[in-house]
Amino acid sequence: MSAAPMPRRRPSSYDSGVGRKVVELHVWATRQGLLGAEPEMPLDGLCRHLVAAGLPLWRAFAGMRTLHPQWAGYTYTWWRDRDAVEPAQFARGGAYERAVANSAFGELNRRSETAEHAGEQWLDLRRRLSGSDAQLDFPGLGELAAAGGTDFFAELVAFGVKGDPSRGTGIGFSFATDRADGFDDDDLVLLRAVVPIVSLAMMAHAGHTIAANLLAAYLGHDAGTRVHAGAVARGSVESIRAVLWYADIRGFTAIADGTPGAAVIEMLDEVFEALVAVLRPRGGQVLKFLGDGMLATFSIADATDQATSRRALDAAAEAMQAIDRLNVARRRAGKPVAAVDLALHLGDVLYGNVGAVDRLDFTVIGPAVNEAARIEALCEPLGSRVLISAEVAAAAADPARLKPLGSHRLRGVRKPREIYALELGPATDSG
């Protein structure tokens, strides 16, 4: 049976010692929030202020969920003897969800769903860690007790309307002391009074980070950063010079027609991950996924045409090797495999916001983009998995890797264009 929450006691006057400490911490935390300080800073500052105010703090912890495709939550832990905050992040999955559900914060979350506590923005619980009334009923409490902890206090602060994760779901805090007689009433009054305002300070940065992460995930790192920095006006574009990467899965319609939907999505995810993995270390930026295709760019802003083109060629060669390895593994598992066609082209494009007033796309437009797509369509007829435009071939100046395929007409382009194939080893069981 869980212990009943202790009644909240507020300072009788803000002119009292505890009251003055509450006011000082509120002013400090408000400034931290306005500055958009990273979560480590408000937590570290809070702990230092609490210790200076006489609270016998030994360990403090803050954890929050986030909206991120890869990470489910972040935690921050402060120890008095280490005098620093230790951050950690946790991948999405059942292990993380079970850990949260079994923790003190899982109990507080379940308590918040009961009729008695419905609508409360914060709830807390306390556990003695030593003595005859010790209650070590959550993971980790035993370790704290064995290390010398005597008292544990946890509080869950919810953000916004329950079920709306766009602002973050809240922050869970816990505080432990090693003082023989644990926290006293004034200690708990101070903690309860300052945790909500510190949560707001941390939320200011969390909301900013959530927005940045989502924009990067859905628009790409460079485009997401630009939009987050204010590049939001329709028609706000700039001319950039870039190597364009246009990839597409060959025969995807036939694959999709004969494969269950969930298996198709799994295949797409694995193919795209294999392709994107070779772009990350080489400065390639994915602009969008086009169903079974992918458009990416290598900006030439910080390098020469030659250096950028050679990076793109290296990425293309490694991408085909990665797809071959993926297909070997998928075929052995009895799963459908995919052949990927890829084209590289170099040119000047317009990069920025295009669309309707209430629905924009941050993308690249221009003849070079269309030509890249037309070159990719020649991969199957020309029997090559990677085709290179004359512009990339000239810039790369790497004839040993490029095989001339002659001039070919591109749909919608008036003059025939010189096309090259990137020399690759034989495909390995690519199906």
For each residue, the residues with C-beta under 8 A, 3 or more apart:
1:
2: 107 111 125 137
3: 125 126 127 135
4:
5: 123 124 125 126
6: 124 126 188
7:
8: 189 192
9: 185 188 189
10: 189 193
11: 14 16 18 19 22 189 193
12: 16 19
13: 16 19
14: 11 19 20 22 23
15: 19 20
16: 11 12 13 19 20
17: 20 21 186
18: 11 21 22 186 189 190 193
19: 11 12 13 14 15 16 22 23
20: 14 15 16 17 23 24
21: 17 18 24 25 53 190
22: 11 14 18 19 25 26 190 193 194
23: 14 19 20 26 27
24: 20 21 27 28 49
25: 21 22 28 29 46 49 53 190 193 194 197 198
26: 22 23 29 30 194 197
27: 23 24 30 31
28: 24 25 31 32 45 49
29: 25 26 32 33 42 46 194 197 198 200 201
30: 26 27 33 34 197 200 201
31: 27 28 34 35
32: 28 29 35 37 41 42 45 198 201
33: 29 30 36 37 42 200 201 202 203 204
34: 30 31 204
35: 31 32
36: 33 204 205 208
37: 32 33 41 42 201 204 205
38: 41 205
39: 42 43 62 64 74 76 87 202 205 206
40: 43 44 76 85 87
41: 32 37 38 44 45
42: 29 32 33 37 39 45 46 198 201 202
43: 39 40 46 47 60 62 76 78 85 198 202
44: 40 41 47 48 78 84 85
45: 28 32 41 42 48 49
46: 25 29 42 43 49 50 60 194 198
47: 43 44 50 51 57 60 78 80
48: 44 45 51 52
49: 24 25 28 45 46 52 53
50: 46 47 53 55 57 190 191 194
51: 47 48 54 55 57 80
52: 48 49
53: 21 25 49 50 190
54: 51
55: 50 51 177 183 187 190 191
56: 177 178 179 183 187
57: 47 50 51 60 80 175 176 177
58: 79 80 148 149 176 177 178 179
59: 77 78 79 80 144 149 174 175 176
60: 43 46 47 57 77 78 173 174 175 176
61: 75 76 77 78 172 173 174 175
62: 39 43 75 76 171 172 173 202
63: 73 74 75 76 105 171 172
64: 39 73 74 75 168 169 170 171 172 202 206
65: 72 73 165 168 169 170
66: 71 72 73 74 168 206 209 210 213
67: 165 166 168 210 213 214
68: 71 72 210 213 214 217
69: 92 217
70: 91 92
71: 66 68 74 89 90 91 92
72: 65 66 68 90 91 92 93 96 97
73: 63 64 65 66 89 90 96 100
74: 39 63 64 66 71 87 88 89 90
75: 61 62 63 64 87 88 89 90
76: 39 40 43 61 62 63 85 86 87 88
77: 59 60 61 85 86 88
78: 43 44 47 59 60 61 82 84 85 86
79: 58 59 82 83 84 86
80: 47 51 57 58 59 83
81:
82: 78 79 86
83: 79 80
84: 44 78 79
85: 40 43 44 76 77 78
86: 76 77 78 79 82
87: 39 40 74 75 76
88: 74 75 76 77
89: 71 73 74 75
90: 71 72 73 74 75 96 99
91: 70 71 72 96
92: 69 70 71 72 96
93: 72 96 97
94: 97 98
95: 98 99
96: 72 73 90 91 92 93 99 100
97: 72 93 94 100 101
98: 94 95 101 102
99: 90 95 96 102 103 139
100: 73 96 97 103 105 106 109
101: 97 98 106
102: 98 99 106 138 139
103: 99 100 106 107 138 139 140 172
104: 107 108 125 127 138 152 154 172 174
105: 63 100 108 109 154 156 172
106: 100 101 102 103 109 110
107: 2 103 104 110 111 125 138
108: 104 105 111 112 123 124 125 154 155 156 172
109: 100 105 106 112 113 156
110: 106 107 113 114
111: 2 107 108 114 117 123 125
112: 108 109 117 118 120 123 156 158 162
113: 109 110 117 118
114: 110 111 117 118
115: 118
116:
117: 111 112 113 114 120 123
118: 112 113 114 115
119:
120: 112 117 123 158
121: 157 158 196
122: 155 156 157 158 195 196
123: 5 108 111 112 117 120 155 156
124: 5 6 108 153 154 155 156 192
125: 2 3 5 104 107 108 111 153 154
126: 3 5 6 151 152 153 154 183 188
127: 3 104 134 135 136 137 138 141 151 152 153 154
128: 131 133 134 135 150 151 152 182
129: 134 136 141 144 145 149 150 151 152 176 182
130: 134 145 149 150 151 182
131: 128 134 150
132:
133: 128
134: 127 128 129 130 131 145
135: 3 127 128 141
136: 127 129 141 142 145
137: 2 127 141
138: 102 103 104 107 127 141
139: 99 102 103
140: 103 143 144
141: 127 129 135 136 137 138 144 145 152
142: 136 145 146
143: 140 146 147
144: 59 129 140 141 147 149 152 176
145: 129 130 134 136 141 142 148 149 150
146: 142 143
147: 143 144
148: 58 145 178
149: 58 59 129 130 144 145 152 176 177 178
150: 128 129 130 131 145 177 178 179 180 181 182
151: 126 127 128 129 130 176 177 179 182 183
152: 104 126 127 128 129 141 144 149 174 175 176
153: 124 125 126 127 174 175 176 183 188 191
154: 104 105 108 124 125 126 127 172 173 174 175
155: 108 122 123 124 172 173 174 191 192 195
156: 105 108 109 112 122 123 124 170 171 172 173
157: 121 122 170 171 172 173 195 196 199
158: 112 120 121 122 162 169 170
159: 167 168 169 170 171 199 203
160: 164 166 167
161: 164
162: 112 158
163:
164: 160 161 167
165: 65 67 168 169
166: 67 160 210
167: 159 160 164 203 207 210
168: 64 65 66 67 159 165 171 203 206 207 210
169: 64 65 158 159 165
170: 64 65 156 157 158 159 199
171: 62 63 64 156 157 159 168 199 202 203
172: 61 62 63 64 103 104 105 108 154 155 156 157
173: 60 61 62 154 155 156 157 195 198 199
174: 59 60 61 104 152 153 154 155
175: 57 59 60 61 152 153 154 183 191
176: 57 58 59 60 129 144 149 151 152 153
177: 55 56 57 58 149 150 151 182 183 187
178: 56 58 148 149 150
179: 56 58 150 151 182 183
180: 150
181: 150 184
182: 128 129 130 150 151 177 179
183: 55 56 126 151 153 175 177 179 187 188 191
184: 181 187 188
185: 9 188 189
186: 17 18 189 190
187: 55 56 177 183 184 190 191
188: 6 9 126 153 183 184 185 191 192
189: 8 9 10 11 18 185 186 192 193
190: 18 21 22 25 50 53 55 186 187 193 194
191: 50 55 153 155 175 183 187 188 194 195
192: 8 124 155 188 189 195
193: 10 11 18 22 25 189 190 196
194: 22 25 26 29 46 50 190 191 197 198
195: 122 155 157 173 191 192 198 199
196: 121 122 157 193 199 200
197: 25 26 29 30 194 200 201
198: 25 29 32 42 43 46 173 194 195 201 202
199: 157 159 170 171 173 195 196 202 203
200: 29 30 33 196 197 203 204
201: 29 30 32 33 37 42 197 198 204 205
202: 33 39 42 43 62 64 171 198 199 205 206
203: 33 159 167 168 171 199 200 206 207
204: 33 34 36 37 200 201 207 208
205: 36 37 38 39 201 202 208 209
206: 39 64 66 168 202 203 209 210
207: 167 168 203 204 210 211
208: 36 204 205 211 212
209: 66 205 206 212 213
210: 66 67 68 166 167 168 206 207 213 214
211: 207 208 214 215 228
212: 208 209 215 216 224 225 228
213: 66 67 68 209 210 216 217
214: 67 68 210 211 217 218 224
215: 211 212 218 219 223 224 225 227 228
216: 212 213 219 220 221 224 225
217: 68 69 213 214 224
218: 214 215 224
219: 215 216 223 224 227 287 362
220: 216 223 224 285 286 287 288
221: 216 224 225 285
222: 225 226 285 299
223: 215 219 220 226 227 285 287 362 363
224: 212 214 215 216 217 218 219 220 221 227 228
225: 212 215 216 221 222 228 229
226: 222 223 229 231 362
227: 215 219 223 224 230 231 232 362
228: 211 212 215 224 225
229: 225 226
230: 227
231: 226 227 236 352 353 362
232: 227 236 353 360
233: 236 353
234: 353 354 355 356 357 360
235: 352 353 354
236: 231 232 233 352 353
237: 350 351 352 353 354 365
238: 350 351 352
239: 348 349 350 351
240: 297 299 300 301 348 349 350 351 364
241: 299 300 301 305 346 347 348 349
242: 297 298 299 300 308 346 347 349 351 364
243: 297 298 300 308 309 312 344 345 346 392
244: 295 296 297 343 344 345 346 347 349 364 368 369 372
245: 279 284 294 295 296 297 298 312 315 316 342 343 344 372
246: 293 294 295 342 343 344 345 369 372 373 375 376
247: 275 293 294 296 319 340 341 342 343 376
248: 252 290 292 293 294 340 341 342 376
249: 252 255 268 271 292 293 338 339 340 341
250: 338 339 340 341 379 380
251: 254 255 339
252: 248 249 255 256 291 292 338
253: 256 257
254: 251 257 258
255: 249 251 252 258 259 264 267 336 338
256: 252 253 259 264 292
257: 253 254
258: 254 255 336
259: 255 256 263 264 267 336
260: 263 264
261: 264 265
262: 265 266
263: 259 260 266 267 335 336
264: 255 256 259 260 261 267 268 336
265: 261 262 268 269
266: 262 263 269 270 335
267: 255 259 263 264 270 271 330 335 336 338
268: 249 264 265 271 272 292
269: 265 266 272 273
270: 266 267 273 274 326 330
271: 249 267 268 274 275 323 326 338 340
272: 268 269 275 276 289 294
273: 269 270 276 277
274: 270 271 277 278 319 322 323 325 326
275: 247 271 272 278 279 294 319 322 323 340
276: 272 273 279 280 286 294
277: 273 274 280 322
278: 274 275 281 282 284 315 318 319 322
279: 245 275 276 282 283 284 285 286 296 315
280: 276 277 284
281: 278
282: 278 279 298 311 312 314 315
283: 279 298 299 303 308 311
284: 245 278 279 280 296 297 298 311 312 315
285: 220 221 222 223 279 296 297 298 299
286: 220 276 279 289 294 295 296
287: 219 220 223 295 296 297 362 363 364
288: 220 294 295 361 363
289: 272 286 293 294
290: 248 293 294 295
291: 252
292: 248 249 252 256 268
293: 246 247 248 249 289 290
294: 245 246 247 248 272 275 276 286 288 289 290
295: 244 245 246 286 287 288 290 363 364 369 372
296: 244 245 247 279 284 285 286 287
297: 240 242 243 244 245 284 285 287 349 351 364
298: 242 243 245 282 283 284 285 308 309 311 312 315
299: 222 240 241 242 283 285 302 308
300: 240 241 242 243 303 304 305 308
301: 240 241
302: 299
303: 283 300 307 308 311
304: 300 307 308
305: 241 300 308 309 346 395
306: 309 310 395 396 397
307: 303 304 310 311
308: 242 243 283 298 299 300 303 304 305 311 312 395
309: 243 298 305 306 312 313 344 346 392 395 396
310: 306 307 313 314 396 398
311: 282 283 284 298 303 307 308 314 315
312: 243 245 282 284 298 308 309 315 316 344 392
313: 309 310 316 317 344 388 392 396 398 401 422
314: 282 310 311 317 318
315: 245 278 279 282 284 298 311 312 318 319
316: 245 312 313 319 320 342 344 386 422
317: 313 314 320 321 386 401 422 424
318: 278 314 315 321 322
319: 247 274 275 278 315 316 322 323 340 342
320: 316 317 323 324 340 342 385 386 424 427
321: 317 318 324 325 425
322: 274 275 277 278 318 319 325 326
323: 271 274 275 319 320 326 327 338 339 340 430
324: 320 321 327 328 427 428 429 430
325: 274 321 322 328 329 428
326: 270 271 274 322 323 329 330 337
327: 323 324 330 331 337 338 339 428 429 430 431
328: 324 325 331 332 428 429
329: 325 326 332 333
330: 267 270 326 327 333 335 336 337
331: 327 328 334 335 337 429 431
332: 328 329
333: 329 330
334: 331
335: 263 266 267 330 331
336: 255 258 259 263 264 267 330 431
337: 326 327 330 331 429 430 431
338: 249 250 252 255 267 271 323 327 431
339: 249 250 251 323 327 385 427 430 431
340: 247 248 249 250 271 275 319 320 323 385
341: 247 248 249 250 376 379 380 385 386 387
342: 245 246 247 248 316 319 320 376 379 385 386 387
343: 244 245 246 247 372 373 375 376 378 379 386 387 388 389
344: 243 244 245 246 309 312 313 316 372 386 387 388 389 392 422
345: 243 244 246 368 371 372 375 389 391 392
346: 241 242 243 244 305 309 368 389 391 392 395
347: 241 242 244 366 367 368 371 391
348: 239 240 241 366 368
349: 239 240 241 242 244 297 364 365 366 368 369
350: 237 238 239 240 364 365 366
351: 237 238 239 240 242 297 363 364
352: 231 235 236 237 238 362
353: 231 232 233 234 235 236 237 360 361 362
354: 234 235 237 360 361 363 365
355: 234 359 360 361
356: 234 359 360
357: 234
358:
359: 355 356
360: 232 234 353 354 355 356
361: 288 353 354 355
362: 219 223 226 227 231 287 352 353
363: 223 287 288 295 351 354
364: 240 242 244 287 295 297 349 350 351 369
365: 237 349 350 354 369
366: 347 348 349 350 369 370
367: 347 370 371 413
368: 244 345 346 347 348 349 371 372
369: 244 246 295 349 364 365 366 372 373
370: 366 367 373 374 412 413
371: 345 347 367 368 374 375 389 410 413 417
372: 244 245 246 295 343 344 345 368 369 375 376 389
373: 246 343 369 370 376 377
374: 370 371 377 378 410 411 412 413
375: 246 343 345 371 372 378 387 389 410 417 419
376: 246 247 248 341 342 343 372 373 379 387
377: 373 374 380 411
378: 343 374 375 381 382 387 408 410 419
379: 250 341 342 343 376 382 384 385 386 387
380: 250 341 377 383
381: 378
382: 378 379 387 405 408 419 421
383: 380
384: 379 387 405 421 422
385: 320 339 340 341 342 379 422 424 427
386: 316 317 320 341 342 343 344 379 421 422 424
387: 341 342 343 344 375 376 378 379 382 384 405 419 420 421 422
388: 313 343 344 392 393 396 402 419 420 421 422
389: 343 344 345 346 371 372 375 392 393 417 418 419 420
390: 393 394 417 418 419 420
391: 345 346 347 394 395
392: 243 309 312 313 344 345 346 388 389 395 396 420
393: 388 389 390 396 399 402 418 420
394: 390 391 397
395: 305 306 308 309 346 391 392
396: 306 309 310 313 388 392 393 401 402
397: 306 394
398: 310 313 401 402
399: 393 402
400: 423
401: 313 317 396 398 422 423
402: 388 393 396 398 399 420 421 422 423
403: 420 421 422 423
404: 418 420
405: 382 384 387 408 419 420 421
406: 418 419
407: 416 417 418 419
408: 378 382 405 416 417 419
409: 413 416 417
410: 371 374 375 378 413 416 417
411: 374 377
412: 370 374
413: 367 370 371 374 409 410 417
414:
415:
416: 407 408 409 410
417: 371 375 389 390 407 408 409 410 413
418: 389 390 393 404 406 407
419: 375 378 382 387 388 389 390 405 406 407 408
420: 387 388 389 390 392 393 402 403 404 405
421: 382 384 386 387 388 402 403 405
422: 313 316 317 344 384 385 386 387 388 401 402 403
423: 400 401 402 403
424: 317 320 385 386 427
425: 321
426:
427: 320 324 339 385 424 430
428: 324 325 327 328
429: 324 327 328 331 337
430: 323 324 327 337 339 427
431: 327 331 336 337 338 339
